[in-house]
């Protein structure tokens, strides 16, 4: 063997020796269980210390937990908005994620504090006030338990801050790997929101503007993109829509930039729902729309037969 080959071999062996501890450390880390995830959503806002206090409670009990903030800017007391955010976020978190959602206008009353487990293997620590309705409808629930075990709460329970005293510690006990059924008695049913679905007739679709999209003022509806497409419209065509007392023609396009700045558009949003917006503007503010609002979308065939005016089906 040549001297040069010997040096190359020795260099390779030395590199392997130096790399060995790193490889061993990486293997050890790979074998460790992933830190539990707690996803946190409230209407508390961030002007005071409420969110930070709840996180402190969680970390005092489960210091290894990773806490992810979904949002703390849910419209105060809006269970429907909280339920919508919760269901949408849950799609993008892994199984075993622990969701703590506190939009709780009934705090301190007879409303129950619960832990539920979905069929996707996620846990939800919430007040029993309808927050779980969209998750239950989409994913199904394995079961639910009322949180009554004192060991899963703080020692002193206030009447107005159950996020700190009940929901945060219960989530932390889950994050420690404790049996979720130990929280309390099993529940056979949960409180549900009355979420009226969009309906379709020969004349078109009657639905609702259910929310506004953050600071942009886009209208979020309860009409799925799949259902809207059944009306027969193609990209680029105008749709004559009625929103409350407002009636206007809006182009159906793929994205905001498909229309000029300041012009309205109708599109399918990232959650697969029909939405209405103004490119780089605020549709809700411009047209004085608030949620909820009644929405009517005529079928293309009926519109062609009757002209441009929207004729919603008569109420019975």
C-alpha positions as CSV (number, residue, x, y, z in Angstrom):
1,X,0.0,0.0,0.0
2,X,1.3,3.4,-0.9
3,X,2.1,6.0,1.7
4,X,-0.6,8.3,0.3
5,X,-3.2,5.5,0.5
6,X,-2.2,4.9,4.2
7,X,-2.6,8.6,5.0
8,X,-6.1,8.6,3.4
9,X,-7.2,5.5,5.3
10,X,-5.9,7.0,8.6
11,X,-7.8,10.2,7.9
12,X,-11.0,8.4,7.2
13,X,-10.7,6.3,10.4
14,X,-10.0,9.5,12.4
15,X,-13.0,11.2,11.0
16,X,-15.2,8.1,11.8
17,X,-13.9,8.1,15.4
18,X,-14.6,11.8,15.8
19,X,-18.1,11.4,14.3
20,X,-19.1,8.4,16.4
21,X,-20.2,10.4,19.5
22,X,-22.4,12.7,17.3
23,X,-24.0,9.7,15.7
24,X,-24.7,8.1,19.1
25,X,-26.2,11.3,20.4
26,X,-28.4,11.6,17.3
27,X,-29.6,8.0,17.7
28,X,-30.4,8.7,21.4
29,X,-32.4,11.8,20.5
30,X,-34.3,9.9,17.8
31,X,-35.3,7.2,20.3
32,X,-36.7,9.8,22.7
33,X,-40.5,10.3,22.6
34,X,-41.5,13.6,21.0
35,X,-42.4,16.4,23.5
36,X,-46.2,16.7,23.9
37,X,-47.9,19.5,22.1
38,X,-50.4,21.8,23.7
39,X,-52.2,24.0,21.2
40,X,-53.8,27.0,23.0
41,X,-56.7,29.2,21.7
42,X,-58.7,31.8,23.7
43,X,-60.5,35.1,23.5
44,X,-58.3,36.5,26.2
45,X,-56.3,38.9,24.0
46,X,-52.7,39.7,24.8
47,X,-53.0,43.0,26.7
48,X,-52.8,41.5,30.1
49,X,-51.2,38.5,31.8
50,X,-54.0,35.9,31.4
51,X,-52.4,33.9,28.6
52,X,-49.0,33.9,30.2
53,X,-50.4,32.8,33.5
54,X,-52.1,29.8,31.9
55,X,-48.9,28.8,30.2
56,X,-47.1,29.1,33.5
57,X,-49.6,26.6,35.1
58,X,-49.1,24.2,32.2
59,X,-45.3,24.3,32.3
60,X,-45.2,24.0,36.1
61,X,-47.0,20.6,35.8
62,X,-45.6,19.5,32.4
63,X,-42.3,21.3,31.9
64,X,-41.5,19.2,28.8
65,X,-44.6,20.4,26.9
66,X,-44.4,22.5,23.8
67,X,-47.1,25.2,23.8
68,X,-48.3,26.5,20.5
69,X,-50.5,29.6,20.3
70,X,-53.2,29.3,17.7
71,X,-54.7,32.7,18.5
72,X,-55.9,34.7,21.5
73,X,-57.8,37.2,19.4
74,X,-61.1,35.3,19.0
75,X,-63.9,37.8,19.1
76,X,-64.9,38.0,22.8
77,X,-67.6,35.5,23.8
78,X,-68.0,34.2,20.2
79,X,-68.2,30.4,20.6
80,X,-69.0,30.0,16.9
81,X,-65.8,31.8,15.9
82,X,-63.7,29.8,18.4
83,X,-65.3,26.6,17.2
84,X,-64.4,27.5,13.6
85,X,-60.8,28.3,14.4
86,X,-60.4,25.2,16.5
87,X,-61.7,22.8,13.9
88,X,-59.6,24.4,11.1
89,X,-56.4,24.3,13.2
90,X,-56.9,20.7,14.3
91,X,-56.5,19.5,10.7
92,X,-52.9,20.6,10.7
93,X,-51.7,19.1,14.0
94,X,-50.7,15.5,14.6
95,X,-52.5,12.9,16.6
96,X,-52.1,13.2,20.4
97,X,-52.0,17.0,20.2
98,X,-53.8,18.5,23.3
99,X,-56.0,21.5,22.4
100,X,-57.0,24.0,25.1
101,X,-59.7,26.3,23.8
102,X,-61.3,28.8,26.2
103,X,-64.1,30.9,24.9
104,X,-66.2,30.7,28.0
105,X,-69.0,33.2,28.5
106,X,-70.6,30.8,31.0
107,X,-67.6,30.5,33.3
108,X,-68.5,29.9,36.9
109,X,-72.1,28.7,36.0
110,X,-73.3,25.1,35.7
111,X,-71.7,24.6,32.3
112,X,-69.3,21.7,32.4
113,X,-65.5,21.6,31.9
114,X,-64.6,18.6,29.7
115,X,-61.9,16.6,28.0
116,X,-62.9,14.9,24.7
117,X,-60.9,12.7,22.4
118,X,-61.5,12.7,18.6
119,X,-61.2,9.7,16.3
120,X,-58.1,11.4,14.9
121,X,-56.5,10.8,18.3
122,X,-56.5,14.4,19.4
123,X,-57.6,15.7,22.8
124,X,-59.7,18.8,23.5
125,X,-59.9,20.5,26.9
126,X,-62.8,22.9,26.6
127,X,-65.9,24.3,28.2
128,X,-68.9,22.2,27.1
129,X,-70.7,25.1,25.3
130,X,-70.6,24.0,21.6
131,X,-66.9,24.7,20.9
132,X,-66.5,21.1,19.7
133,X,-69.5,20.9,17.4
134,X,-67.5,21.2,14.1
135,X,-64.8,18.8,15.3
136,X,-67.4,16.3,16.4
137,X,-69.2,16.6,13.0
138,X,-66.1,16.2,10.9
139,X,-63.8,13.9,12.9
140,X,-66.1,12.1,15.3
141,X,-65.5,11.6,19.0
142,X,-64.2,8.5,20.9
143,X,-65.7,9.9,24.1
144,X,-65.8,12.8,26.5
145,X,-65.3,13.1,30.3
146,X,-66.2,15.9,32.7
147,X,-63.3,17.4,34.6
148,X,-64.2,16.8,38.2
149,X,-61.1,15.1,39.7
150,X,-59.5,17.7,42.1
151,X,-56.1,16.3,41.2
152,X,-56.5,17.7,37.7
153,X,-57.2,21.2,38.9
154,X,-55.5,23.9,40.9
155,X,-56.1,23.7,44.7
156,X,-58.1,26.9,44.7
157,X,-60.8,27.4,42.0
158,X,-62.0,30.9,41.2
159,X,-65.4,31.5,39.7
160,X,-64.1,33.6,36.8
161,X,-60.7,32.2,35.6
162,X,-61.2,28.5,34.8
163,X,-58.6,28.8,32.0
164,X,-56.0,29.0,34.8
165,X,-57.7,26.9,37.4
166,X,-59.1,24.0,35.4
167,X,-58.3,23.9,31.7
168,X,-54.6,24.6,31.9
169,X,-53.8,22.1,34.7
170,X,-56.0,19.4,33.0
171,X,-54.1,19.9,29.7
172,X,-50.8,19.6,31.5
173,X,-51.8,16.3,33.2
174,X,-52.6,15.0,29.8
175,X,-49.2,16.2,28.5
176,X,-47.6,14.2,31.3
177,X,-49.2,11.1,29.9
178,X,-51.9,10.6,32.5
179,X,-55.0,8.6,31.6
180,X,-57.6,11.1,30.3
181,X,-60.5,9.1,31.6
182,X,-59.2,9.8,35.1
183,X,-60.4,13.4,34.8
184,X,-64.0,12.5,35.7
185,X,-67.2,10.7,34.7
186,X,-67.9,9.8,31.1
187,X,-70.4,12.0,29.2
188,X,-73.0,10.6,26.8
189,X,-73.6,13.9,24.9
190,X,-72.2,17.4,24.6
191,X,-73.8,20.8,24.1
192,X,-74.0,21.6,20.4
193,X,-74.0,24.8,18.4
194,X,-77.0,25.3,16.0
195,X,-75.1,25.5,12.8
196,X,-77.6,25.7,9.9
197,X,-76.1,24.3,6.7
198,X,-76.4,25.9,3.3
199,X,-79.4,24.5,1.3
200,X,-79.7,24.0,-2.4
201,X,-82.8,24.2,-4.5
202,X,-83.3,24.4,-8.3
203,X,-83.1,28.2,-8.1
204,X,-79.7,28.2,-6.4
205,X,-78.0,28.0,-3.0
206,X,-79.2,29.8,0.2
207,X,-76.4,30.1,2.7
208,X,-74.9,32.4,5.2
209,X,-71.9,34.8,5.7
210,X,-70.7,33.2,8.9
211,X,-67.6,35.3,9.6
212,X,-65.2,37.9,8.3
213,X,-61.6,37.0,7.5
214,X,-59.5,38.9,10.0
215,X,-58.4,42.4,9.1
216,X,-59.1,42.0,5.4
217,X,-62.9,42.0,5.5
218,X,-63.4,39.0,3.2
219,X,-66.7,37.3,3.6
220,X,-66.5,33.7,4.7
221,X,-69.6,31.6,3.9
222,X,-70.9,28.2,4.8
223,X,-71.1,27.2,1.1
224,X,-68.5,24.6,0.2
225,X,-66.6,25.0,-3.1
226,X,-67.9,21.6,-4.2
227,X,-71.5,22.7,-3.7
228,X,-71.0,26.1,-5.4
229,X,-69.6,24.4,-8.5
230,X,-72.8,22.4,-8.8
231,X,-74.4,25.7,-9.9
232,X,-72.6,25.5,-13.2
233,X,-70.3,28.5,-13.2
234,X,-66.9,28.4,-14.7
235,X,-63.8,30.4,-13.8
236,X,-64.0,33.9,-15.2
237,X,-67.8,34.0,-15.3
238,X,-69.9,36.6,-13.3
239,X,-72.2,35.4,-10.5
240,X,-75.1,37.6,-9.4
241,X,-75.1,37.4,-5.6
242,X,-77.4,38.7,-2.9
243,X,-75.9,39.4,0.5
244,X,-78.6,40.6,2.8
245,X,-80.1,43.6,0.9
246,X,-77.0,44.0,-1.3
247,X,-77.2,42.6,-4.8
248,X,-74.2,42.7,-7.2
249,X,-72.4,40.9,-10.0
250,X,-69.0,39.4,-8.9
251,X,-66.5,37.5,-11.1
252,X,-65.7,33.9,-10.0
253,X,-61.9,33.6,-10.1
254,X,-59.1,31.6,-8.7
255,X,-57.3,34.3,-6.6
256,X,-57.1,38.0,-5.7
257,X,-54.7,39.0,-8.5
258,X,-57.2,37.7,-11.1
259,X,-59.1,41.0,-10.8
260,X,-57.9,44.6,-10.7
261,X,-57.0,46.3,-7.4
262,X,-60.2,47.5,-5.7
263,X,-62.4,45.2,-7.6
264,X,-64.6,42.4,-6.0
265,X,-64.1,38.7,-6.5
266,X,-65.7,35.4,-5.6
267,X,-63.3,32.6,-4.9
268,X,-62.8,29.3,-3.1
269,X,-60.7,29.9,0.0
270,X,-57.9,27.8,1.5
271,X,-60.5,25.9,3.6
272,X,-62.5,25.0,0.6
273,X,-65.3,27.5,1.3
274,X,-66.8,30.1,-1.0
275,X,-65.6,33.6,-0.1
276,X,-66.2,37.1,-1.4
277,X,-63.5,39.8,-1.2
278,X,-62.1,43.0,-2.7
279,X,-58.6,42.7,-4.1
280,X,-56.4,44.7,-1.6
281,X,-59.6,46.2,-0.1
282,X,-62.1,45.4,2.6
283,X,-65.4,44.1,1.3
284,X,-67.2,44.0,4.6
285,X,-66.4,47.7,5.4
286,X,-67.0,48.9,1.9
287,X,-70.5,47.3,1.7
288,X,-71.4,47.5,5.4
289,X,-71.7,43.7,5.8
290,X,-71.6,42.1,9.2
291,X,-71.9,38.4,10.1
292,X,-74.2,36.6,10.1
293,X,-75.8,37.6,6.8
294,X,-78.1,35.7,4.5
295,X,-76.5,34.8,1.1
296,X,-78.2,33.7,-2.1
297,X,-76.4,32.4,-5.2
298,X,-78.5,31.6,-8.3
299,X,-77.8,28.6,-10.4
300,X,-76.4,29.5,-13.8
301,X,-79.3,27.9,-15.6
302,X,-81.9,29.9,-13.7
303,X,-80.0,33.1,-14.1
304,X,-79.8,32.7,-17.9
305,X,-83.5,32.0,-18.0
306,X,-84.7,34.9,-15.8
307,X,-82.0,37.5,-16.6
308,X,-79.5,39.1,-14.2
309,X,-81.8,39.9,-11.3
310,X,-81.5,37.5,-8.4
311,X,-84.7,35.8,-7.5
312,X,-84.3,34.0,-4.2
313,X,-86.8,31.2,-3.5
314,X,-89.9,32.3,-1.6
315,X,-90.0,31.5,2.1
316,X,-92.6,29.1,3.3
